[in-house]
Amino acid sequence: MKIAFLLPDLRGGGAERVCLDLAYEFAKCGHRVELLVMQSKGELLEEARDHFDVTNLNCSRVRDLLIALPRHLKSTRPDAILAAMWPLTVIAAIVGIMPGSRCKVIISEHGILSAQYAAWGPAHRFILRSSMALGYRISYKRVAVSDGVAKDLAALSGMPLSSFDVIHNPVSSRPLPSNDEIRQANALWATPPGARILNIGSFKPVKNHALLLHAFARVKNPNARLMLVGTGQGEARLRALSASLGISGRVIFTGFHPNPTVYYMTSDLFALSSNYEGFGNVIVEAMACGTPIVATDCPSGPAEILEDGRYGRLVPVNDQVALAAAIHATLGEAIDREPLKRRAAAFSPAIAAKKYLKLLGL
């Protein structure tokens, strides 16, 4: 089959990484893959171009896709489109039923949309709900990346929960770092192993890095370090907060890294402080390296991945005292890393790709 992925761009986010990992697996199975992007930009763009055809639809607005996407599909005629993230999901579904279209449209959502757009007002909420009620119904299949996302989508669209297939995000293994990369990472930590705390994610308010900084300020071990791997407009605010808390000398900002495996491997703990998550790929990535987890028990991914605390500590959302206590307790105990690695293997790209291909009748 010829399978196309539709994305806004190829920034280094979770949904974009998921689509790229699925593309690799589809290609391994002998399918042809094309990536369609509204704008040809993002940290993952070069990687994608090295392996797949990447087409820039050159759409500055979502509604422009109603013209650009059918025009492109008329010439390339894919058998299926996998569209991620509202409102691209709705646009793809509409295009999929246009005269002359023969492709199956599978839409996937990666976040808790009711929370993501909660502050946008009643007018936006009406557009969100009504467009989903239409677009989701006319799509070929509907995928949610977690049970929590599926329940949220069912409530927003007014569709039965049974209308949604849950396929957890695939998390691929990355190349192991070289000895030189490990030495560089250890030098960046600038502290002995034992109290190295890691967080990876873009600096968006939903990730609540401020909570993590406040919790870290309660960790009195002078050798403790907190490494934040990511970028975003909130970085300046977080640096200022670190200074005001008196911990700026113990907080390390690394910027974005396409393969942060070396940081997982050299850390002692991965801490996630989000207000909500659609899934939480970084938790699985950390587990794959045997890194212990502390996470907020937010909607909806962490508890599913960690099986309600079996594979890591869960704490209430926005509770800096509980988060600090969980960090302290986890750093102070011996961890059996092999069960974490086995749990992470359940989220392999091969398993997820097989489920998507099954939806397509393959």
N, C-alpha and C positions, 0 to 999 in steps of 0.2 A: 504494500500500500504506500501511497504518498501521504504523509501526515504533516500538517502545518501547525505550528504553535503561534498564537497571537498574543502579543505582550505590548505594554506601553513603550518599554525600552529594555535595555539589558543592564540596569543598575545592579549593584551587588546585593540585592535583597533575597529573602527566602524564597518567594514565588519564582523569581527569575532563575535561581539556582536549581530549584526543583525541575523546572521545565528543561533546563539544559541537561540535567542528569537523566531525565526520562528520554530526551532526544538521543543520548548516547546508547541507552538500552534498546530503543527502537531500531537504531542503526545496526546494532549487533544482531538483531533478529532479521535483518535484511530489508527493512523498510526505508524508504527515502524520506528525509526530514528537511523541512524548511522552517526558518524562524522569520515571522513577520512582525515588525516593530513599527509603532507609530513614529518614533524618532530613533535614529541610528546613533545611540549614545549609551554610556554606562560602563561600569568597571568590567563587566563580563563580555563586552562587545568583541574584543580581540580574540578571546578564547573561542567564542561562538563562531567567528569568521574562520578560524583555523580548522574547524571541523564540519561546518554546515553552510548552506546557502542562507545568507541573512539579507532580507529584503526590507529596505526602508520605504514605508508607505508614505512618509513625509506628511503626516497629519498633525497639525498643531492643536486641533480640537477633536474630541471624540466623535462628534457628529460628522466630521469629514470622512470617517471610516465608511459611512453609508455609501459613499461614492468610490473611494479608493479601494476598499476591500473587494466589492463585486468585480470591479475592473480587473484587479489582479487575479482573482480566482477564475475569471473567464479564460485567462490565458494559461494558467498553470494547472487548473482543475485537480486539486488535491482530493483524496478520498475522504479525508477527515480533517477537522480543525479542532484543536484543543485551545480553548480561550480561557485565560485566567484573569480574574479580578474584575468586579463590577466597575464601570458600566460596559467594559469590553465584552463581557459575557452576553449581555443583552443584545448588543450590536451584532455579534457573531451569530446569535440565534436568529435574528431577523434576516440577516444576509443568507443564512442557510436555507430559508424557505422561499427565497426569491426565485422567480422563474429562471430556469436554466441551471440552477444550483443542484448539484448531486452529492454534495459532501455531508457527512454526518458531523454534527456539531456537539462536542462534549464540553460543557462549561465546568469550571472548577473555581471554588472560592477558598481562600486561604486565611480569612480573618473573620472576626466577630463583627459583622457590619453594623449591627444595632448599636454597638459600643463605639465603633470607629467613627460613625456619623451622628452620634447622639447630640452633639452641640451644634449641628448644622440647621436646626429649626424645623418646624412642622412642614413647611413647603418642600424642603429637600426630602424629608422622610416620606411624604406622599409620593414624590417622584421615585424614590428608591423602592418603595413597596409596590407601586403600580407597575413599574418597569420590570421588576422581578416576577410579579404575578403573570405578566405576559411572556417575557423572554424565557423564563425557566420552563414554562409549559410547552413552548414550541421547540425547545432544544431536544436533541436526540437522547442525551444522558446528562445527569447532573451529579457532580462529585463534590463532596465536602472532605476536608483533610482531617477532620476529627468528629467525634460524636457531638461535641459541643457546637461546632460550626454547623453541622447538619440540623440540629434543633433550632438554631438561630435562623437559618435560611428557611426552614419550614414555617416558622412563625412569621417571618417577614413576607414571604410569598403567598401565604395562605394555602400551601400545598401540604399533602400528607408527608410525614417523616419518611415513609416508605418510598417516596419518590426520589430520595437521595441515596447515592452509594457513598459509603465512607471508605476512602483509600488514604491511609496515612502517608504523609510526605516521605518520599525516598530520601535517604541520606547516604551518599556514596563515600567510599573510603578514598582518602586523598593520598598522594605520594608521600612516603615517609621522609622526614627531613634528613638532611645529611648531618654528619658530625659537626661540620662547620656551622650549619644553621642552628644546631642545638647549642653550640658554644656561644653564638651571638645572642640567642634567646636568653640563656643563663646570664650573660653579661647585662642584658637589658633589664632583667629582673633585679639585678644588683642586690640580691639577698639570698641566703642559703635556702634550699628546699625546706618546707615545713609550714610555711604560712603564706604561700603564693595563691592569691585569689584572682580568678579570671572572670571577665564578662565580655561577650562578643555580641555586638548589635549596633544598629544605627542609633544615633542620639535623638530619638523621637520621644515626645512626652510619654507615650504609652509604655515605653521601656522603663520608665521611672528610675533612671540612673541616680537621680537625687536621693531616692530612698536608699540605694546601695551605698552611696557616699556617706549618708548619715549613719547607716549601720556599721560601715567600715570604721568610722570615727570612734565607735565604741570598742573596736578591737585594739586593745592597749599594747599588744606585742609590738615593740619597736622594729622588729625584723619583718613584720607583716607588710606585704605590698598588694595593691589592687591594680590590675592591668585592665584597661578598657580598650578593646580593639574595635574600632569603628569610626565613622565620620558622621557629620550632620550639623545642622545649624545650631544645635544646642551645645556644641562643644565649649564655646566661650563661657556660657553660663555655668557649665559643669566645672570648668577650670576655676572660675571665680568662687563657686561653692566650696571646692576643695581647699582653696586658700582661706576662706572664712572659717572653715572647720579645723584649720591647722594641720591638714593632712596632705597638702600639695606635694610635699617631698616624698610621700609614700604612694602616690597615685601616678600611674604611667599611662600616658595617652600614646597609642602606637599608630593611629590612622587605620585605614582599610587594608586588609590583606586577603587576597583571593584564596590562599591556602593557610589557614591559621593552625594547622595541625601541630606545629612545633610549640605553640603556646599552650594548647591542651596538654601536650605531653610533658611540658616542664612545669605545669601548675599543680597545685595540691587540692584545688577546689574550684568548681565552676558555680557561680552564683547568678541566678536569674531573678530580677526584681520587677518584672512587668506587671502592669495593671490588668492586662489581658493578652492572650496569645491565641492565634488560630490553631497552631500546633506547637512549635518550639523546636525547630531543626537543631538549634545549637545544643539543646540538651542531649539529643541523640549523638551528635558529633562528639561531645564531651565523653559520653558513656563509651563510645567506640574506642576511645583512648584509655579507658579505665579510670577516668577522672570522676571523683565523687561530686554529687550534685546537691545544692540547696536551691530551692525555687519557691516563689510565691505560688500559692494554690489558687491561681487565677483562672478564669474561663479562657480556654478550655483544654489546652493541650497538656500542660505539665502533669496533671494528675493521671491522665490517660497513659502517658509515656512511662511515668514512674510507678504505675499501678498503685495509686493512692498511698504512696510513701514506701512501697516495698524496695524501690531502687534508689531512694534519695529522700531527703527531708523536704517537707512542704510546710510553708508558714503562711499566715494570713497576709492578704494584700495590704500594703501600706503600713506595715507594722515593723518599724525599724528595730525595736527591742527584740522581737521574736526572730527577725532575720539575723541580727548580731549574735543572738544566743545559738541559733542553728549553725552559723558559721564557726563559732567557737567550739561547739560540741563536735562538729564533723572534723575539724582540724585536729582534734585531740584524740581521735579514735583510729584504730587500725582498720583499713578498708580492704575487703576482698574484691579485687578489680575484675576478676574473670566473669562473675555474674553480670556485671555492668556491660561488658563486651558482648556477652551472649544476648542480652536484651537488645542492644543496639543492632545486632544482626537481623532482628525481626523487621527492621525498617530499610532493608536493602533496596536499591533501585530495581534490581531484577524482579523482586516480589511485587513492587508497585507497578512496574511496566506490564507484568503479566496480567494484573488486574485490569489495567486500562485496555489492553489488547482484547481481553475477554469481553469488555463492554462493547468493543467494536466487532465482536463476533469472530475473533481470531483465536 
